[in-house]
Amino acid sequence: MTASSLSAALRLKIADELELAREEIERLGAILCSDARLVTAHMVALQALDMLGQQQLALAKILRSDDPRAAIANTPLETLRSRLERSLD
């Protein structure tokens, strides 16, 4: 995988969009977490929202990297890292 696979401007724009979407997920999570009964009933779903946000941040970091292979190797989310590493040529 090389950084030149996509133009730098496009990679940065995609990373920005991932972060904007993550901010929206975080706002939604905060709203949902303000209801204690909802939190109790839907904790697993709320944790899934948080994981989606973490994945988006990790992907944005990879897209911004000059060395995507190294960025993937340093991704703290093991499952995401494993999926991405399997796709490397």
Secondary structure by P-SEA (a helix, b strand, c coil): cccccccaaaaaaaaaaaaaaaaaaaaaaaaaaccaaaaaacaaaaaaaaaaaaaaaaaaaaaacccaaaaaaacccaaaaaaaaaacc
